[in-house]
Amino acid sequence: MKRKIITNIAIIGLFIIICSVIFNFNRNNIKNLKTVKVAEVAHSIFYAPQYAAVSEGFFEEEGLNVEITLTPGADKVIAAVLSGDVDIGFSGSEATIYVYNGGEKDYLKTFAQLTQKDGSFLVSREKIDNFTLKDLKGKTIIGGRAGYLN
């Protein structure tokens, strides 16, 4: 009986030591991560690889803690970058042009083109085999943003 109690205490003690080492190791890794704050103008399927990388921990493996914030409006994204609230802003390049043309000394530079086309998609409740635009005749389309469809 005493032997069983001692064995159980030893197992519990070993478990506690292992957990302490694991949690302390993870805590040290979290402290060493470089935080990068990202403002995006809209959630988009085009950014799916970024969302997957965040959720699967790929950035953490590279020493980064990526924080993504939805900041609706390119003007608000640019303001967040200029104020230092975020490190990177995803928006159209037109906002950086407005700031530059406004004569600001502290202007932004567009360094990448993530998308080249409009990020809108047509979706349907029912599957349509061999879809063509003619299939839209007589249908109602709900636009994602004002100005997309007339």
N, C-alpha and C positions, 0 to 999 in steps of 0.2 A: 504494500500500500504506500509506504513512504517512498519507495523507489518510483512508483507511478507519479506521485505528486512532484518529486524532484525533477523527473523527466518532463512533465508538463510545464513546470516553472522554467526549465532550461529552454524549452521550445518557445514559450511565450517571450522570454528574454531575448532569444535570438531573433525572433520576429520583430520585436521592438527595435533592436539594434539595426536590423536590415532596413526597416521603414525609416528610421532616423537618417541613415546614410543616404537613402534614395531621395527623401524629401529635402534634405539639406543640399544634395547635389543639384536637384532641380531648382531650388531657390537661388543657388549661386549662379546657375545658368541664366535665370531670368534677370538677375541683377546686372549681368554682363551684356545684355541685349541693347543694341542701339535702336532707339525709338525713331521711327519715320512716320510723320503724320501726313496723310494724303486726303485732299478734298476732291471729291468728284462731283461733277455737275449733275449727273444722273446715273442711276443704276442701269447697266446695260449688259446685254448678253455678250457684247464684245469684250467685256472685262472678266468674263467667266474664268479664264486662266488665273487672273489675280485673286479672285474670290476663292478658287480651289487651293491656290498656294497658301493663302492665309489660313483657311480652315484645316488644311492638312499639315500645317506646321513647317512648310518648306522654308519660309522666311526665317523662322527661329533657328533652323539648322544652319543658316548662313549668318546668324548673329543679329538678326533684325526683328524688332517688334513693330509690325506695320499696323497702324491704326487708320481705318478708312472712315471718312465722314461724308455723308451726303450733304452737299452745299448747293441747293438749287439756284441756278443762275450763274453764268460765267462771271458777271461782275462781283458776285459774292465770293466765288472761288479766288479771283484775283485779289480781292480785298483781304482774304484770309492769308494768302501767300505774302502779300506786301506787309501785313501787320505782324507776320511771324507766328501766327496761330497754327499754320501748317507749313510743311516743308515742300510739298509738291502739290500742284493743282492740275486736275484733268478737266480741261474745257477747250472750247474752240479757240483758235489763235486770234480771232477778232478782238477779244478782250485785251490781249497783250498789245495789239495795234492801237486800240483806243488809248491805253495808258501812255504808250510811246508818243503818239500824235498829240497828246495833251501836254507834252513838254516836261513830263515828270523826270526828275533826275534818277529816281529809283524805279526803273522799269524792269519788266520781266522778259525773259527770252524763251521762245518756244523751242524745245529741244527734241521733240519727237512727234511723229504723226501716228497716232495709234489707230485711228480709223480714217478711211478715205471716203466713205459713203454714209448716207443717213442710216441711223441705227433702228429704223422702224421695221416691223415685221407684220405680215398678215397672218392671223390665226383664225381658226374656225372651230366650232364645236363638233362638227362632223368631218370625217375624213373625206377628202375630195381627190379621187384618182385623176391623174393627168390634168392638174389645175392649169387654167389659163386665165388671163385677165378678163376674158369674155364671161367667165363664171361669176363675175361681180355684178353684172348687169341686173338691175332691180334689187340689189342687196343694199343694206345699210352698213356703212363703215364708220366706226368710232375711232377718231384720231387720237393719238397719244398726247399731242400738244396742239394748241391753237395754231393755225396757219399751215398745217401740213396738208390738209385736204380742203379743196374748195367745193 
